[in-house]
Amino acid sequence: MRNYRWWSVFSKVALMLVFSAQVSAAVNVDRTRLVFGAGDVARSLNLSNDGAIPMVIQVWADDGNPASTPDVNPTPVVIIPPVFKMLPGELRSLKLMLASRQGLAEDRETLFWLNIYQIAPDNVASGREGQKVILPLRLRMKIFVRPAGLQPPEEKDERGLRFSVSPETLRVANPSPWFMSLSLHLPGQQKPTSMMIAPHGEEQISRPASLHSGSRLVYDVITDDGNYRRYQANLTTGG
């Protein structure tokens, strides 16, 4: 078993510096989410170092705990390679393998998270004027696993989201077996409100004063490829 103790200690120390120096991102990915379909056992993810310096990358999966560390993997997702260096301009492909589906839900999607942790290998201030410390940056990406028989959601499934209002709240219910990631275009707000609703779950937010039963709401649903489809729904009265 690989020893990640040094990385765990370093990560905690680096996070304490986050308010005293400038964070710089260099490595980017080619998508915003990964989906293991019913028959998939492996997926790939492409990374590119768009910065001007080398970066050391560490990747691991977790089951939703943002404080997770690489020394414990509570998921069946195995990532190869787990640690590597990327030169400026270099492209790199990761392989994610689903080692087992045992214990995963059989009637709905399961959600895991991919962590991509990047840091410059020579991350030490030189003492020269204008020198900046490049702090570690950790990106998190959703990994969806679908059981046998569950195909990608269709438009009719995304239209099936239910929206209702009470005196204080706007409620969004998801009766489907998929996680639904969506953006709500609410009146009086310049930026859309983003949320993710678990299968057969619901989310609530404060109700904008101008929304009431019968109002029409515009929302976007994020698709498997990271694009979106736009819909409209009429609000009903609910608890």
C-alpha positions as CSV (number, residue, x, y, z in Angstrom):
1,M,0.0,0.0,0.0
2,R,1.4,3.4,-1.0
3,N,2.4,5.7,1.8
4,Y,0.6,9.1,1.5
5,R,1.5,10.4,4.9
6,W,3.9,13.0,3.6
7,W,1.2,14.3,1.2
8,S,-1.4,14.5,4.0
9,V,0.8,16.4,6.3
10,F,1.9,18.8,3.6
11,S,-1.7,19.4,2.5
12,K,-2.7,20.5,6.0
13,V,0.2,22.8,6.3
14,A,-0.4,24.4,2.9
15,L,-4.1,25.0,3.7
16,M,-3.1,27.1,6.7
17,L,-1.3,29.5,4.3
18,V,-4.3,30.0,2.0
19,F,-5.1,33.5,3.3
20,S,-1.6,34.8,3.1
21,A,-0.5,34.1,-0.5
22,Q,-1.8,33.9,-4.0
23,V,-3.3,30.7,-5.4
24,S,-2.4,29.8,-8.9
25,A,-4.1,27.2,-11.1
26,A,-2.2,25.6,-13.9
27,V,-3.6,22.2,-14.6
28,N,-7.0,21.9,-16.3
29,V,-9.3,19.1,-17.3
30,D,-11.4,18.4,-20.4
31,R,-14.8,17.9,-18.7
32,T,-16.7,18.7,-15.6
33,R,-18.0,15.3,-14.7
34,L,-17.4,11.6,-15.2
35,V,-20.2,9.0,-15.7
36,F,-19.8,5.2,-15.4
37,G,-22.7,3.8,-17.4
38,A,-24.4,0.5,-16.5
39,G,-21.7,-1.5,-18.4
40,D,-18.7,0.7,-17.9
41,V,-15.7,-0.5,-15.9
42,A,-13.2,2.2,-16.9
43,R,-13.2,5.9,-17.9
44,S,-10.5,8.3,-18.9
45,L,-9.9,12.0,-18.1
46,N,-7.5,14.2,-19.9
47,L,-5.4,16.9,-18.1
48,S,-3.3,19.7,-19.5
49,N,-0.7,21.8,-17.8
50,D,-1.5,25.3,-19.2
51,G,0.9,27.0,-16.8
52,A,4.5,28.0,-17.3
53,I,6.0,25.8,-14.5
54,P,6.0,22.1,-13.8
55,M,3.3,20.8,-11.4
56,V,3.0,17.7,-9.2
57,I,-0.4,16.2,-9.3
58,Q,-2.1,13.8,-6.9
59,V,-5.5,12.3,-7.5
60,W,-7.9,10.3,-5.3
61,A,-11.6,9.6,-4.9
62,D,-13.9,10.1,-1.9
63,D,-17.6,9.6,-1.1
64,G,-18.5,13.2,-0.4
65,N,-16.3,14.3,2.5
66,P,-14.4,17.4,1.3
67,A,-11.9,16.9,4.1
68,S,-10.8,13.5,2.7
69,T,-7.2,12.7,2.3
70,P,-5.5,10.2,-0.2
71,D,-4.5,7.7,2.5
72,V,-8.1,6.5,2.8
73,N,-10.2,5.6,-0.2
74,P,-13.8,4.7,0.8
75,T,-14.9,4.2,-2.8
76,P,-14.5,1.5,-5.5
77,V,-12.9,4.0,-7.9
78,V,-9.2,3.3,-8.5
79,I,-7.2,6.0,-10.4
80,I,-4.0,5.4,-12.3
81,P,-1.5,7.0,-11.9
82,P,-2.3,8.4,-8.4
83,V,0.8,10.8,-8.3
84,F,2.7,12.2,-11.3
85,K,4.5,15.3,-12.5
86,M,3.4,17.5,-15.5
87,L,5.7,19.7,-17.4
88,P,4.5,23.0,-18.9
89,G,2.3,22.3,-22.0
90,E,2.1,18.6,-21.2
91,L,-1.1,16.5,-21.8
92,R,-1.8,13.6,-19.6
93,S,-4.6,11.0,-19.4
94,L,-5.9,9.5,-16.2
95,K,-7.6,6.1,-16.1
96,L,-10.4,5.6,-13.6
97,M,-11.5,2.0,-13.0
98,L,-14.6,0.8,-11.1
99,A,-13.2,-2.1,-9.1
100,S,-16.6,-3.3,-7.9
101,R,-20.3,-2.4,-7.9
102,Q,-20.9,-4.4,-4.7
103,G,-22.9,-2.4,-2.2
104,L,-23.8,0.3,-4.6
105,A,-27.5,1.3,-5.1
106,E,-29.3,-0.9,-7.7
107,D,-32.2,1.5,-8.3
108,R,-30.5,4.9,-8.6
109,E,-27.2,6.6,-9.3
110,T,-24.4,6.7,-6.8
111,L,-22.2,9.8,-6.4
112,F,-18.5,9.8,-5.7
113,W,-16.0,12.7,-6.0
114,L,-12.6,13.0,-7.8
115,N,-10.0,15.1,-6.2
116,I,-7.2,16.7,-8.3
117,Y,-4.5,18.2,-6.1
118,Q,-1.8,20.3,-7.8
119,I,1.3,22.0,-6.5
120,A,4.5,23.4,-7.8
121,P,7.4,21.0,-6.8
122,D,9.7,23.9,-5.9
123,N,7.1,25.8,-3.9
124,V,9.5,27.8,-1.7
125,A,9.8,31.5,-1.6
126,S,13.2,32.7,-2.8
127,G,13.2,35.9,-0.8
128,R,13.5,38.0,-3.9
129,E,11.2,41.0,-4.2
130,G,8.0,40.1,-6.1
131,Q,8.4,36.4,-5.6
132,K,5.1,34.6,-5.0
133,V,4.4,31.3,-3.3
134,I,2.2,29.1,-5.5
135,L,-0.2,27.4,-3.1
136,P,-1.7,24.0,-3.6
137,L,-5.0,23.9,-5.5
138,R,-7.6,21.1,-5.1
139,L,-10.3,20.6,-7.6
140,R,-13.3,18.3,-7.0
141,M,-15.3,16.7,-9.8
142,K,-18.4,14.6,-9.6
143,I,-18.3,10.9,-10.5
144,F,-21.7,9.3,-11.2
145,V,-22.1,5.5,-11.2
146,R,-25.3,4.0,-12.8
147,P,-26.6,0.6,-12.0
148,A,-27.6,-2.0,-14.6
149,G,-30.6,-1.0,-16.6
150,L,-30.4,2.7,-15.8
151,Q,-29.8,4.7,-19.0
152,P,-28.9,8.4,-19.2
153,P,-31.9,10.7,-18.4
154,E,-34.0,12.0,-21.3
155,E,-35.7,15.3,-21.6
156,K,-38.9,13.9,-20.2
157,D,-37.1,13.0,-17.0
158,E,-35.6,16.5,-16.7
159,R,-39.0,18.0,-17.3
160,G,-40.3,15.9,-14.4
161,L,-38.7,18.0,-11.7
162,R,-41.4,19.5,-9.5
163,F,-41.3,23.1,-8.3
164,S,-43.5,24.4,-5.5
165,V,-43.7,27.4,-3.3
166,S,-44.7,28.1,0.3
167,P,-44.8,31.4,2.1
168,E,-41.1,31.1,2.9
169,T,-39.5,28.6,0.5
170,L,-39.1,27.4,-3.0
171,R,-39.0,23.6,-3.1
172,V,-37.5,21.5,-5.9
173,A,-38.3,17.8,-5.9
174,N,-36.5,15.2,-8.0
175,P,-38.7,12.0,-8.4
176,S,-36.1,10.4,-10.7
177,P,-33.3,7.9,-10.1
178,W,-30.6,10.3,-11.3
179,F,-28.8,13.1,-9.6
180,M,-30.0,16.4,-11.2
181,S,-27.6,19.3,-11.4
182,L,-29.4,22.5,-12.3
183,S,-29.4,26.2,-12.4
184,L,-32.4,28.3,-11.5
185,H,-33.0,31.6,-13.2
186,L,-34.8,33.5,-10.4
187,P,-36.3,37.0,-10.8
188,G,-34.2,39.8,-9.5
189,Q,-31.0,37.8,-9.4
190,Q,-28.1,38.5,-11.9
191,K,-26.6,35.0,-11.5
192,P,-28.5,31.7,-11.5
193,T,-28.8,29.7,-8.4
194,S,-27.1,26.3,-8.7
195,M,-28.0,23.1,-6.9
196,M,-27.8,19.4,-7.1
197,I,-30.7,17.2,-6.1
198,A,-30.2,13.5,-5.1
199,P,-32.4,10.8,-6.6
200,H,-35.9,10.9,-5.1
201,G,-34.7,13.9,-3.0
202,E,-35.5,17.6,-2.7
203,E,-33.9,20.9,-2.0
204,Q,-35.3,24.1,-0.6
205,I,-34.2,27.7,-0.9
206,S,-35.7,31.0,0.3
207,R,-38.6,32.1,-2.0
208,P,-38.1,35.3,-4.0
209,A,-40.9,37.6,-3.2
210,S,-42.0,37.8,-6.8
211,L,-42.6,34.1,-7.1
212,H,-46.0,32.6,-6.3
213,S,-48.1,29.7,-7.3
214,G,-48.7,29.8,-11.0
215,S,-45.4,31.7,-11.7
216,R,-43.2,30.3,-14.5
217,L,-39.7,29.4,-13.7
218,V,-36.8,28.9,-16.1
219,Y,-34.1,26.3,-15.2
220,D,-31.1,24.6,-16.9
221,V,-30.2,20.9,-16.3
222,I,-26.5,19.9,-16.8
223,T,-26.1,16.9,-19.1
224,D,-23.6,14.1,-19.1
225,D,-21.3,16.0,-21.5
226,G,-21.3,19.1,-19.4
227,N,-23.7,21.1,-21.6
228,Y,-27.2,22.0,-20.5
229,R,-30.8,21.8,-21.6
230,R,-33.2,24.6,-20.7
231,Y,-36.8,24.1,-19.5
232,Q,-39.7,26.1,-18.0
233,A,-42.0,25.0,-15.2
234,N,-45.1,26.3,-13.5
235,L,-44.9,26.7,-9.8
236,T,-47.5,25.0,-7.6
237,T,-48.4,25.4,-3.9
238,G,-46.6,23.0,-1.6
239,G,-45.2,22.5,1.8
